[in-house]
Amino acid sequence: MSVNINRFGVVGGSTFTFPDRPMIGYQFNVANAAGSGAGAAVTTAITWTGEMPPNYMVLVAPNQDATAYVSSKTSTGFNVVLTPRLAANTLAAGHFDVLVIA
């Protein structure tokens, strides 16, 4: 059963691009390529159909033993870079999840 939530609380002192409402976006199960070898990072471009606000935060769940960071943020998207947590490991082809908050 799903429930509609009509209220959203914002902690005092928070800053949002639009003061009357926070914005969120998500992409689940974004495919990533396998790493080319031990310790090699994999970069995946993320794009949105609408224009992104000028300031936003990105959270990434890599769904494997890897670290993730975001690079090249623009108004139309960004890159997610996955790196194996241990230099001796190789990234598997898989999926990660992305949440954007503005």
C-alpha positions as CSV (number, residue, x, y, z in Angstrom):
1,M,0.0,0.0,0.0
2,S,1.4,3.4,-0.9
3,V,0.7,6.6,1.1
4,N,0.8,10.2,-0.2
5,I,2.8,12.5,1.9
6,N,1.6,16.1,1.7
7,R,4.1,17.8,4.1
8,F,7.8,18.0,4.0
9,G,9.7,19.3,7.0
10,V,12.9,21.3,6.5
11,V,15.5,21.7,9.3
12,G,16.1,25.4,10.3
13,G,19.3,26.8,8.8
14,S,19.0,24.7,5.6
15,T,19.6,26.3,2.3
16,F,17.8,25.2,-0.9
17,T,17.9,26.6,-4.4
18,F,14.2,27.2,-4.2
19,P,13.2,28.5,-0.8
20,D,9.6,27.4,-1.1
21,R,10.4,23.8,-1.8
22,P,13.3,21.3,-1.9
23,M,13.7,19.3,-5.0
24,I,14.7,15.6,-5.3
25,G,15.5,13.4,-8.2
26,Y,16.6,9.8,-8.3
27,Q,17.8,7.1,-10.7
28,F,17.8,3.5,-9.5
29,N,19.8,0.7,-11.1
30,V,22.1,2.8,-13.3
31,A,24.4,0.4,-15.1
32,N,28.2,0.7,-14.7
33,A,30.8,-1.1,-16.8
34,A,33.3,-3.5,-15.3
35,G,36.7,-2.1,-14.3
36,S,39.6,-2.7,-16.8
37,G,41.8,-4.3,-14.0
38,A,42.7,-4.2,-10.4
39,G,42.2,-0.7,-8.8
40,A,40.8,0.8,-12.1
41,A,38.0,3.4,-11.7
42,V,34.9,3.4,-13.9
43,T,33.1,6.7,-14.8
44,T,29.4,6.8,-15.8
45,A,27.7,9.9,-17.1
46,I,24.3,10.7,-15.6
47,T,22.0,13.1,-17.5
48,W,18.5,14.5,-16.7
49,T,15.8,15.4,-19.2
50,G,15.1,18.7,-17.4
51,E,17.6,21.3,-16.4
52,M,19.1,20.8,-13.0
53,P,19.1,23.7,-10.5
54,P,22.5,25.5,-10.2
55,N,23.2,24.0,-6.7
56,Y,22.5,20.4,-5.8
57,M,23.9,17.5,-3.8
58,V,24.4,14.0,-5.1
59,L,24.3,10.8,-3.0
60,V,25.5,7.6,-4.6
61,A,25.0,4.0,-3.4
62,P,27.6,1.9,-5.4
63,N,26.0,-1.5,-4.5
64,Q,29.4,-3.2,-4.5
65,D,32.6,-2.9,-2.5
66,A,33.6,0.5,-4.0
67,T,33.8,4.2,-3.2
68,A,31.9,6.7,-5.2
69,Y,32.4,10.4,-6.0
70,V,30.8,12.9,-8.3
71,S,32.7,15.0,-10.8
72,S,31.9,17.5,-13.6
73,K,28.5,18.7,-12.2
74,T,26.6,20.9,-14.7
75,S,23.0,22.0,-15.2
76,T,22.3,18.9,-17.3
77,G,24.1,16.2,-15.3
78,F,27.3,14.9,-13.8
79,N,29.7,11.9,-13.7
80,V,29.8,9.2,-11.1
81,V,33.2,7.7,-10.6
82,L,33.4,4.3,-8.9
83,T,36.7,3.0,-7.5
84,P,37.3,-0.4,-5.9
85,R,37.8,0.1,-2.1
86,L,40.8,-2.2,-2.2
87,A,43.5,-1.6,-4.9
88,A,43.8,-5.3,-5.6
89,N,40.1,-5.6,-6.5
90,T,38.4,-5.1,-9.9
91,L,35.0,-3.5,-10.2
92,A,32.3,-5.8,-11.4
93,A,29.7,-4.7,-14.0
94,G,26.7,-3.8,-12.0
95,H,24.3,-1.1,-10.9
96,F,24.4,1.9,-8.6
97,D,21.7,4.2,-7.3
98,V,21.7,8.1,-7.4
99,L,19.7,10.6,-5.3
100,V,19.9,14.3,-6.1
101,I,18.7,17.0,-3.6
102,A,18.5,20.7,-4.3
